[in-house]
Amino acid sequence: MSAAGSRGALSALKGVGGRLLSALPALFGVLALTFILMRVLPGDPASFFVSSPTAGEAELEIVRQRMGLDHPLPMQFLYYLRDLATGDFGTAMTTGRPVVDDLVERLPASLELTLAGLFLAVAIAVPAGVLAALRPGSVFDHGVRVICSAGVSLPTFVSGLLLIYIFYYWLGWAPDPTGRLDIFAFPPETVTGFLLIDCLLAGDWDTWWSSLSRLVLPACTMALFTIAPLARITRGSMLAVLTSEFVRTADAVGLPRWKVIVTYALRNALIPVVTVSGSIFSTMLGANVLVEKVFSWPGVGRYALDALMASDYAPVQGFVLLMATIFVFVNLVVDLLYAVIDPRVSLS
């Protein structure tokens, strides 16, 4: 490797390290805020996990000790930080298992759903935004803007229930919304945790088709509220790029129109689209709680919601920390994609 290449690699590593270090205070703030909010919720969490509704104070005190609630709040936080430093996220009272094991087991289901929804949204929104920018003021352009407004205004759980009613109850095209797999199907051996990929690795096409058919409706629900911002930012960015000097120059020298749009205009318009896609992915992963609940999807969102309703602190805190970490990682990936799309952008 040349000296210039070594300096570039070192500069990139420093940029990555700097971004990771700058994220530590934000992660600590998320930890502290979540910890305090969970403790100020009304009610006694120990009362949810006693064996009898008529349990006495002695039994409640035993449960409080198991949950670590018998210490002052500052000591509880210090103990929590100590456990996190050793990789111990605590034990979920609702499942009786370590929170880390529950999150690792359920995270692939949430990622599979979120990635499927984002892929579907990008596949629809980017071409729609480009076509709307190429024909501003047309019927298609107005239609895209109307759809964007409707997609933003409709809550995800409402659109999910509507899709279930139309395609499962009314038309009968979709399978019952009871999770990732039919109750009579046998899941393949877990390799990646992504059911579609594990079915492909096992060569089980019947199970693959069953899991895909159950993924369609929740993925469409996730995509509906994602298409709007992606299409809007693609349209606006393309309109700005199409009026720039280099595009007019490319048209003036006689380059094919498709080459001007794809090679020059679209590539330069992708940077804000990538930015929004990264933010939307993080938002989708944290906001799919209601979608997972509606479709009985066994992901981390539903896991955290069930724990929150039972005042089980450890799973909720683990979920929030996991989402914050993924958000930092996604932002770093977005920065790396900047350098791929536009060589003038560097991590340093």
Secondary structure, 3 states (H helix, E strand, C coil): CCHHHHHHHHHHHHHHHHHHHHHHHHHHHHHHHHHHHHHCCCCCHHHHCCCCCCCCHHHHHHHHHHHCCCCCHHHHHHHHHHHHHCCCCCECCCCCCEHHHHHHHHHHHHHHHHHHHHHHHHHHHHHHHHHHHHCCCCHHHHHHHHHHHHHHHCCHHHHHHHHHHHHHHHCCCCCCCCCCCCCCCCCCCCCCCCHHHHHHHHCCHHHHHHHHHHHHHHHHHHHHHHHHHHHHHHHHHHHHHHCCHHHHHHHHCCCCHHHHHHHHHHHHHHHHHHHHHHHHHHHHHHHCHHHHHHCCCCCHHHHHHHHHHCCCHHHHHHHHHHHHHHHHHHHHHHHHHHHHHCCCCCCC
